[in-house]
Amino acid sequence: MTAEAEEGEFHAPTIAEFYPPAFLFEGTPFEINRIMMIRLIVMVLLIVLFWLWTNKFRKSVKTGNVVPGRFQLLGEMALNFVRKSIAHDQLGEKDGERFLPLLTTIFFMVLGMNITGIIPFANIAGTSVVGVPLVLAAAAYVTFIYAGIRKHGLKFFKNSLFPSGVPVAFYTLVTPIEFLSTFILRPVTLALRLLMNMIAGHLLLVLCFSATQYFFFNAEGFMQLFGAGTLLFGFAFTLFEILVAVLQAYVFTLLTTVYIQLALADEH
């Protein structure tokens, strides 16, 4: 947490929390600050994790060992959650397997970036600055448009903007709404929902723990007792933030899947 209490005064967290100074390659396109370093570390850890999971699986197949170890079982459960509960449930087995690599990448990337918000010495989510949410939303946007064009050709745009069953006179009202909701608001809301949840969570945690530090070390008399309350709230919000991290990964992946499903549908 980076909120500071100077000269015995309490300073609430500000938006500056999300713009830490660069410490590598400053002033270049490859500038790295604390948040960018967290993102790079998460990506490396995810690559290593998936390599270990797949390597264990390949070894078990070669040796004929059909009983997975705990680590391999954890990987299979995590991957099957995305496969069965999201991809197959929304898209069916054929299309679910087709888009599974993207959906799996989105889920674990969002989860990994989110969870750093409660990890000591990181203390901020990699998704709390707009870059990562925007890239993931763009990937979802391109994918569902690709899926629609691949399935329906250019009729995908006609079906999206001029839904069947609507009287022709109402298209002047319906078509702009459909354009905004389908091609503008979907990626925007995907990115903003994730971003704002991570910003709010970080600010709440910083507020609680910086207040705890202030009450314990700077306040006097009975005011120090308030530190126990803010510490308790901080612990509760930490648990809540874990839930939010998982839930946002699920929601982002599920909505991406739903958008793909709508693009593939014969009528949408």
C-alpha positions, 0 to 999 in steps of 0.5 A, spaced: 500 500 500 502 506 498 498 511 501 502 515 506 501 518 513 506 524 513 507 528 520 502 525 523 496 526 518 492 521 515 492 521 507 487 518 503 489 514 497 488 517 490 488 516 483 496 517 483 496 510 486 495 507 479 501 511 476 507 509 480 514 512 477 518 508 472 524 504 474 526 501 468 527 504 461 524 510 463 522 515 457 522 509 452 516 505 449 519 500 453 518 503 460 516 499 466 513 501 472 511 497 478 504 495 475 507 493 468 512 489 472 507 485 476 503 484 469 510 481 466 511 476 472 504 474 472 505 472 465 511 468 466 508 464 472 502 463 468 506 460 462 510 456 467 504 453 470 501 451 464 507 448 462 508 444 468 501 442 468 501 439 460 508 436 462 505 432 467 499 430 463 504 428 457 508 424 462 502 420 465 500 418 458 507 415 456 507 412 463 500 409 463 499 412 470 492 414 470 491 416 477 493 424 477 497 427 482 494 433 486 498 438 482 495 435 476 488 434 479 488 441 480 490 443 473 485 438 470 479 441 475 481 448 473 481 447 465 475 443 466 471 448 469 473 453 463 471 447 458 465 445 461 462 450 465 463 456 460 465 453 453 461 447 452 455 450 456 454 456 452 457 454 445 456 446 445 462 441 445 464 443 437 464 450 438 466 450 445 473 446 443 474 451 437 474 457 442 477 454 448 484 456 447 481 464 447 477 463 453 482 459 457 487 464 456 482 470 458 480 466 464 486 465 467 489 471 465 484 476 468 484 471 474 492 472 475 492 479 474 486 480 479 489 476 484 495 480 485 491 486 488 491 482 495 498 479 494 503 482 499 509 486 496 504 487 489 498 490 492 495 492 486 492 488 480 495 488 473 488 489 471 487 496 475 490 500 469 486 500 463 491 497 458 490 489 460 482 490 460 482 494 453 486 488 450 482 483 453 476 486 451 479 488 444 480 480 443 473 478 445 470 484 440 474 481 434 473 474 436 465 474 436 465 479 430 470 473 426 465 468 429 459 471 426 462 473 419 465 466 419 458 463 420 454 468 416 458 472 412 456 479 411 449 477 413 452 477 420 452 485 420 445 485 417 442 480 422 445 484 427 443 491 425 436 489 422 433 484 426 427 480 423 420 481 426 421 488 427 417 493 422 421 497 417 418 503 420 422 502 427 429 500 424 430 508 424 430 507 432 432 500 432 438 500 428 442 505 431 440 502 438 443 495 436 449 498 433 451 501 439 449 495 444 453 490 439 459 494 436 460 499 441 458 498 448 460 490 448 467 491 448 467 498 452 462 495 458 467 489 458 473 493 459 470 498 464 467 493 468 473 489 470 477 496 470 472 499 475 472 493 480 479 492 481 480 500 482 475 500 487 477 494 491 485 497 491 482 503 494 478 500 499 484 496 501 489 502 501 484 506 505 483 500 510 490 499 511 493 506 511 488 508 516 490 502 521 497 504 520 495 511 522 491 509 528 496 504 531 502 509 530 500 516 529 493 517 533 493 518 541 489 515 546 483 512 545 483 513 538 488 508 537 482 503 538 479 504 532 485 501 528 483 494 530 476 496 527 480 498 520 484 492 521 478 487 521 475 491 515 481 490 511 481 483 513 474 482 511 475 486 504 481 482 503 477 476 503 472 479 499 477 482 494 479 474 492 471 473 491 471 479 486 478 477 483 475 470 481 468 472 479 470 478 475 475 472 471 468 468 470 464 474 468 469 476 463 470 470 460 462 468 460 460 474 457 465 473 451 462 466 450 455 469 450 457 474 445 460 469 441 454 464 442 450 470 439 454 471 433 453 464 431 446 464 432 442 463 426 437 469 429 440 474 434 
